[in-house]
Amino acid sequence: MKMLNIKTKPKYFDATDGLAVAVCHSLQNVIQVKSTGKAKKGWESFIKNNPERLR
């Protein structure tokens, strides 16, 4: 609630769970860029670079 400046407690927590996932995803990308100097390129790049991880 502090991070997103939400003033009132939400009635349904599904919406807040979705916001939490979005915030975490966004922060992971920021951390990735700061540590490696480049952003993730998406699933296509991941699959190409990690074929052994596909089942």
C-alpha positions in Angstrom: 0.0 0.0 0.0 2.9 2.3 0.7 4.7 1.7 -2.6 1.7 2.5 -4.7 0.2 5.1 -2.3 -3.0 3.2 -1.8 -5.0 5.0 0.8 -7.8 2.4 1.6 -7.7 -1.3 2.1 -9.0 -3.0 -1.1 -12.2 -5.1 -0.9 -10.8 -7.8 -3.2 -7.2 -9.0 -2.9 -7.0 -10.5 -6.4 -6.4 -7.0 -7.7 -3.6 -6.3 -5.2 -2.0 -9.6 -6.0 -1.9 -8.6 -9.6 -0.4 -5.3 -8.8 2.2 -7.0 -6.6 3.2 -9.3 -9.5 3.5 -6.3 -11.9 5.6 -4.4 -9.4 7.9 -7.3 -8.8 8.3 -8.0 -12.6 9.1 -4.3 -13.2 11.7 -4.2 -10.4 13.3 -7.4 -11.6 13.9 -5.8 -15.0 15.4 -2.7 -13.3 17.8 -4.9 -11.3 18.7 -6.9 -14.4 19.5 -3.7 -16.4 21.6 -2.3 -13.5 23.6 -5.5 -13.0 24.2 -6.5 -16.6 23.7 -3.2 -18.5 21.0 -4.8 -20.7 17.3 -5.6 -20.4 15.7 -9.0 -20.8 14.6 -9.5 -24.4 11.5 -11.7 -23.9 10.5 -15.4 -24.2 11.8 -15.8 -27.8 15.3 -14.9 -26.7 15.0 -17.0 -23.6 14.0 -20.1 -25.5 16.8 -19.6 -28.1 19.4 -19.2 -25.3 18.1 -22.0 -23.1 16.8 -24.9 -25.3 17.6 -27.5 -22.6 15.1 -25.9 -20.3 12.2 -26.8 -22.5 10.3 -30.0 -21.9 
